[in-house]
Amino acid sequence: MPNSDIETIVWWIPFKSLRNAVKNLLNNYNNEIRQNIIQIKQEINKLDIRNKARMQLLSMGEERIIKPIRNEKLIVSLTTYPQRIVDIDVVIFSLINQSIKPDKIILWLAYEEFPNLEKDIPNHVLNLKKLGLEIEFCHNIYSYNKLIHALEKYPNDLIVTADDDIYYPYNWLEKLYKSYLENPNVIHCHRAHRIIFDDKNNILPYNQWLQEFKPKNSNPSYLNFSTGVAGTIYQHKLLHNDIFNEELFLKLCPKADDIWVWTMALLKNTKINIIDSNMSHIVDFEIGYNYYSKLVDINVVQNFNDIQLDNCFKYYGDKLKNKLFEE
């Protein structure tokens, strides 16, 4: 906090000694106060996003906006859980409001978490069905819900994964789709990390990879590790058939669907492309601590990502690791 800001805060304190004491306190905790102010501004911005999205949803009326128009359907797929369902309408609005419309938006909900089906869903979310939202109930495979069920039901279509606490920019989907049309033989994503090796050709720990990697060119690579939060476009034919082996992926990667999907891509000889003008920094509007944050803590902070990645290399052996050295 600049000294001028501190003066603005303390000028009204009548006693000089007290005023100086407060100034010293503010100076001592300058960084902490600055971070608190930044956090407050972020929370206000998130609330503003919510309010504006809901006002615009009310103005949309009841005309269906999302409807199939393509032979090869472009499907946006996401999942959520009871603690987040109340705010999923804000995410859905950002998906409905895209510059190009998907053929379907599917929200996957687990029977185990929504045992009374639509009775457990808030009315303001159910109302989005009029605009084209489809709600599908499924058995619970946790973070895998958003991709695996959609790939199984729509094996010949395009599946774009989205998260349940992200407000996606208006051209988020268009950029993914255009990149796919230019090269339909790779997986395209907005955000990826770059896998790094040590001098003995061992993969470095996950938190030492190049985070949110932005390549100088758009060459697809096995070393690009897509992170689903920012959006990725998939086709069933680009993934190994083990993608549907629920018993196996819950054993090897119970908390890291990103690792499992990356593994399935490599086994199918599919490279990952980070799209041009990608959106690696997007707005999450979650107020407080969310499920994704907990997954980050488990997988990254507690190094569980490294354990799950190692599980895949041990199970699939050299055919997985050798693929990384083909480049």
C-alpha positions as CSV (number, residue, x, y, z in Angstrom):
1,M,0.0,0.0,0.0
2,P,1.5,3.4,-1.0
3,N,2.3,5.9,1.8
4,S,-0.3,8.2,0.3
5,D,-3.0,5.6,0.8
6,I,-1.9,5.1,4.4
7,E,-2.1,8.9,5.0
8,T,-5.6,8.8,3.5
9,I,-6.6,6.1,6.0
10,V,-5.2,7.7,9.1
11,W,-5.6,11.5,8.5
12,W,-8.7,11.7,10.7
13,I,-7.2,10.2,13.8
14,P,-7.0,13.2,16.2
15,F,-4.0,12.2,18.4
16,K,-0.6,12.3,16.7
17,S,0.8,9.5,18.8
18,L,-2.1,7.3,18.0
19,R,-2.0,8.3,14.3
20,N,1.7,7.4,14.1
21,A,1.1,4.1,15.8
22,V,-1.6,3.2,13.3
23,K,0.7,4.3,10.4
24,N,3.5,2.1,11.8
25,L,1.1,-0.8,12.1
26,L,-0.1,-0.4,8.5
27,N,3.5,-0.2,7.3
28,N,4.4,-3.3,9.2
29,Y,1.5,-5.3,7.7
30,N,1.8,-3.6,4.3
31,N,2.0,-6.7,2.2
32,E,-0.7,-8.6,4.1
33,I,-3.0,-5.6,3.8
34,R,-2.3,-5.3,0.1
35,Q,-3.1,-9.0,-0.4
36,N,-6.3,-8.6,1.5
37,I,-7.3,-5.7,-0.6
38,I,-6.6,-7.6,-3.8
39,Q,-8.6,-10.6,-2.5
40,I,-11.5,-8.3,-1.6
41,K,-11.5,-6.8,-5.1
42,Q,-11.4,-10.3,-6.6
43,E,-14.4,-11.4,-4.5
44,I,-16.3,-8.3,-5.5
45,N,-15.6,-9.0,-9.2
46,K,-16.8,-12.5,-8.8
47,L,-20.1,-11.3,-7.2
48,D,-20.4,-8.8,-10.1
49,I,-20.0,-11.6,-12.6
50,R,-22.7,-13.6,-10.9
51,N,-25.2,-10.8,-10.7
52,K,-24.7,-9.7,-14.4
53,A,-25.0,-13.3,-15.6
54,R,-28.3,-13.8,-13.8
55,M,-29.7,-10.6,-14.9
56,Q,-28.9,-11.5,-18.5
57,L,-30.4,-15.0,-18.1
58,L,-33.7,-13.4,-17.0
59,S,-33.7,-11.3,-20.1
60,M,-33.3,-14.3,-22.4
61,G,-36.9,-15.4,-22.0
62,E,-37.7,-19.0,-22.9
63,E,-36.7,-19.4,-26.5
64,R,-34.4,-22.4,-27.0
65,I,-30.9,-21.2,-27.9
66,I,-28.8,-24.4,-27.8
67,K,-29.9,-26.8,-30.5
68,P,-28.2,-29.3,-32.8
69,I,-27.1,-28.0,-36.2
70,R,-24.0,-30.0,-37.0
71,N,-23.6,-33.6,-38.3
72,E,-20.6,-34.0,-36.1
73,K,-22.1,-32.5,-32.9
74,L,-20.1,-30.1,-30.8
75,I,-21.0,-31.0,-27.2
76,V,-19.9,-29.1,-24.1
77,S,-19.9,-31.4,-21.1
78,L,-19.5,-30.6,-17.4
79,T,-20.4,-31.9,-14.0
80,T,-21.0,-30.5,-10.6
81,Y,-22.0,-31.6,-7.1
82,P,-24.6,-30.5,-4.5
83,Q,-22.4,-27.8,-2.9
84,R,-21.9,-26.1,-6.3
85,I,-25.2,-26.7,-8.0
86,V,-26.6,-23.4,-6.9
87,D,-24.1,-21.4,-8.9
88,I,-23.9,-23.6,-12.0
89,D,-26.3,-21.3,-13.8
90,V,-23.5,-18.7,-14.1
91,V,-21.2,-21.2,-15.8
92,I,-24.1,-22.3,-18.1
93,F,-24.8,-18.7,-19.1
94,S,-21.2,-18.2,-20.2
95,L,-21.5,-21.4,-22.3
96,I,-24.8,-20.4,-23.8
97,N,-23.4,-16.9,-24.6
98,Q,-20.5,-18.2,-26.7
99,S,-19.8,-16.6,-30.1
100,I,-20.5,-20.0,-31.7
101,K,-23.2,-22.1,-30.1
102,P,-22.5,-25.8,-29.2
103,D,-25.0,-28.4,-30.4
104,K,-25.5,-29.5,-26.8
105,I,-24.6,-28.5,-23.3
106,I,-24.8,-31.5,-21.0
107,L,-24.6,-31.3,-17.2
108,W,-23.8,-34.7,-15.7
109,L,-25.1,-35.3,-12.1
110,A,-24.4,-38.4,-10.0
111,Y,-27.3,-40.5,-8.8
112,E,-25.4,-40.9,-5.5
113,E,-25.3,-37.1,-5.0
114,F,-28.7,-36.3,-6.4
115,P,-30.8,-39.3,-5.3
116,N,-34.1,-37.4,-5.8
117,L,-33.0,-36.5,-9.3
118,E,-34.6,-33.2,-10.5
119,K,-36.1,-32.6,-7.1
120,D,-32.6,-32.0,-5.8
121,I,-31.9,-29.3,-8.4
122,P,-32.7,-25.7,-7.8
123,N,-35.5,-24.3,-10.0
124,H,-33.3,-21.5,-11.4
125,V,-31.0,-24.3,-12.8
126,L,-33.9,-26.4,-14.1
127,N,-35.2,-23.4,-15.9
128,L,-32.1,-23.4,-18.1
129,K,-33.5,-26.5,-19.8
130,K,-35.8,-24.2,-21.7
131,L,-32.7,-22.6,-23.3
132,G,-31.3,-26.0,-24.3
133,L,-29.4,-27.3,-21.2
134,E,-29.6,-31.1,-21.0
135,I,-29.3,-32.7,-17.5
136,E,-28.1,-36.3,-17.5
137,F,-27.9,-38.5,-14.4
138,C,-25.0,-41.0,-14.1
139,H,-23.2,-43.2,-11.7
140,N,-20.5,-41.3,-9.9
141,I,-16.9,-41.4,-11.2
142,Y,-16.1,-38.0,-9.7
143,S,-14.0,-35.7,-11.8
144,Y,-14.3,-38.2,-14.7
145,N,-18.1,-37.6,-14.9
146,K,-17.7,-34.7,-17.4
147,L,-15.8,-36.6,-20.0
148,I,-16.2,-40.4,-19.8
149,H,-20.0,-40.5,-19.8
150,A,-20.2,-38.1,-22.8
151,L,-17.6,-40.1,-24.8
152,E,-19.6,-43.3,-24.1
153,K,-22.9,-41.8,-25.2
154,Y,-21.6,-39.7,-28.1
155,P,-18.6,-41.7,-29.5
156,N,-18.8,-40.0,-33.0
157,D,-19.0,-36.4,-31.8
158,L,-16.8,-33.8,-30.3
159,I,-16.7,-33.4,-26.6
160,V,-15.5,-30.2,-25.0
161,T,-14.9,-30.3,-21.3
162,A,-15.7,-27.4,-19.0
163,D,-15.4,-26.8,-15.2
164,D,-18.2,-25.9,-12.9
165,D,-16.7,-22.7,-11.4
166,I,-15.3,-21.0,-14.4
167,Y,-16.8,-18.0,-16.3
168,Y,-15.7,-18.7,-19.9
169,P,-15.0,-15.8,-22.3
170,Y,-17.4,-15.4,-25.2
171,N,-15.0,-16.8,-27.9
172,W,-13.6,-19.6,-25.7
173,L,-15.4,-22.4,-27.7
174,E,-14.9,-20.8,-31.1
175,K,-11.1,-20.8,-30.6
176,L,-11.1,-24.5,-29.7
177,Y,-13.4,-25.5,-32.5
178,K,-11.5,-23.5,-35.2
179,S,-8.2,-25.1,-34.0
180,Y,-9.8,-28.6,-34.3
181,L,-11.1,-27.9,-37.8
182,E,-7.5,-26.9,-38.8
183,N,-6.1,-30.1,-37.5
184,P,-8.7,-32.8,-36.4
185,N,-6.0,-35.4,-35.7
186,V,-4.8,-34.0,-32.4
187,I,-6.3,-32.9,-29.0
188,H,-6.7,-29.2,-28.7
189,C,-6.6,-27.3,-25.4
190,H,-6.4,-23.7,-24.0
191,R,-4.1,-24.5,-21.2
192,A,-1.3,-27.0,-20.7
193,H,1.9,-27.6,-18.8
194,R,5.1,-28.7,-20.5
195,I,6.7,-31.9,-19.2
196,I,10.4,-31.5,-18.3
197,F,13.2,-34.1,-17.8
198,D,16.3,-34.1,-15.7
199,D,19.8,-34.9,-17.2
200,K,19.1,-38.6,-16.8
201,N,15.9,-38.4,-18.8
202,N,13.7,-38.9,-15.8
203,I,10.5,-36.8,-15.7
204,L,10.8,-34.0,-13.1
205,P,8.0,-33.7,-10.4
206,Y,4.8,-32.1,-11.6
207,N,5.3,-28.8,-9.9
208,Q,8.7,-28.4,-11.7
209,W,7.1,-28.6,-15.2
210,L,6.7,-25.4,-17.3
211,Q,3.4,-24.2,-15.9
212,E,0.8,-22.7,-18.3
213,F,3.3,-23.3,-21.1
214,K,3.0,-21.0,-24.1
215,P,4.9,-22.3,-27.1
216,K,6.5,-20.1,-29.7
217,N,4.8,-22.2,-32.4
218,S,1.7,-24.3,-32.4
219,N,3.3,-27.6,-33.0
220,P,1.4,-30.4,-31.2
221,S,3.5,-32.5,-28.8
222,Y,3.3,-35.5,-26.5
223,L,5.0,-33.3,-23.9
224,N,2.1,-30.9,-23.7
225,F,0.0,-31.9,-20.7
226,S,-3.5,-30.6,-21.0
227,T,-5.2,-29.3,-17.9
228,G,-9.0,-29.6,-18.2
229,V,-10.0,-26.5,-16.3
230,A,-9.5,-24.1,-19.2
231,G,-11.2,-26.3,-21.8
232,T,-10.1,-29.2,-24.0
233,I,-11.8,-30.7,-27.2
234,Y,-11.7,-34.5,-27.5
235,Q,-12.8,-37.2,-29.9
236,H,-13.2,-40.8,-28.8
237,K,-11.1,-42.1,-31.8
238,L,-8.1,-40.1,-30.5
239,L,-8.0,-41.9,-27.2
240,H,-6.9,-45.5,-26.3
241,N,-9.8,-47.9,-25.6
242,D,-8.7,-48.2,-21.9
243,I,-10.2,-44.7,-21.5
244,F,-13.4,-46.4,-20.4
245,N,-11.8,-48.9,-18.0
246,E,-13.3,-47.5,-14.8
247,E,-11.8,-50.0,-12.5
248,L,-8.4,-49.2,-13.8
249,F,-8.5,-45.4,-13.9
250,L,-10.0,-45.3,-10.4
251,K,-7.1,-47.5,-9.3
252,L,-4.3,-45.7,-11.1
253,C,-5.6,-42.1,-11.2
254,P,-8.5,-41.7,-8.7
255,K,-8.1,-37.9,-8.4
256,A,-6.4,-37.0,-11.7
257,D,-8.5,-37.4,-14.8
258,D,-6.1,-35.1,-16.6
259,I,-3.3,-37.6,-16.1
260,W,-5.4,-40.5,-17.3
261,V,-6.7,-38.7,-20.4
262,W,-3.1,-37.6,-21.3
263,T,-2.0,-41.3,-20.9
264,M,-4.8,-42.5,-23.1
265,A,-3.8,-39.9,-25.8
266,L,-0.2,-41.0,-25.8
267,L,-1.1,-44.7,-26.1
268,K,-3.2,-43.8,-29.1
269,N,-0.3,-41.8,-30.7
270,T,-2.3,-38.6,-30.3
271,K,-0.4,-35.3,-29.6
272,I,-1.8,-32.3,-27.7
273,N,-1.9,-28.9,-29.2
274,I,-2.0,-25.6,-27.2
275,I,-4.2,-23.4,-29.4
276,D,-3.1,-20.0,-30.7
277,S,-4.4,-17.0,-28.6
278,N,-5.2,-19.5,-25.9
279,M,-6.9,-18.5,-22.7
280,S,-4.7,-19.8,-20.0
281,H,-5.9,-17.2,-17.5
282,I,-9.6,-17.4,-17.0
283,V,-12.0,-16.2,-14.3
284,D,-13.1,-18.5,-11.6
285,F,-16.0,-17.1,-9.6
286,E,-16.0,-19.5,-6.7
287,I,-16.5,-17.7,-3.4
288,G,-14.3,-19.4,-0.9
289,Y,-12.7,-22.8,-0.9
290,N,-14.0,-25.2,-3.6
291,Y,-13.7,-28.8,-4.7
292,Y,-11.2,-27.9,-7.4
293,S,-9.0,-26.1,-4.8
294,K,-9.1,-29.3,-2.7
295,L,-8.1,-31.4,-5.7
296,V,-5.2,-28.9,-6.4
297,D,-4.1,-29.3,-2.8
298,I,-4.3,-33.1,-3.0
299,N,-2.7,-33.5,-6.4
300,V,-0.2,-30.6,-6.6
301,V,0.6,-29.4,-3.0
302,Q,0.7,-33.0,-1.6
303,N,2.4,-34.3,-4.8
304,F,-0.3,-36.8,-5.5
305,N,0.0,-36.0,-9.2
306,D,3.5,-37.5,-9.2
307,I,2.2,-40.7,-7.6
308,Q,-0.7,-41.1,-10.1
309,L,1.6,-40.4,-13.0
310,D,4.1,-43.0,-11.7
311,N,1.2,-45.4,-11.5
312,C,0.5,-45.0,-15.2
313,F,4.1,-45.4,-16.2
314,K,4.5,-48.6,-14.1
315,Y,1.3,-50.1,-15.5
316,Y,1.9,-49.3,-19.2
317,G,5.7,-49.6,-19.0
318,D,8.1,-48.6,-21.8
319,K,5.4,-48.1,-24.5
320,L,4.3,-45.0,-22.6
321,K,7.7,-43.6,-21.7
322,N,9.2,-44.3,-25.1
323,K,6.5,-42.2,-26.7
324,L,7.9,-39.1,-25.0
325,F,11.3,-39.5,-26.6
326,E,10.0,-39.8,-30.2
327,E,10.2,-36.1,-30.6
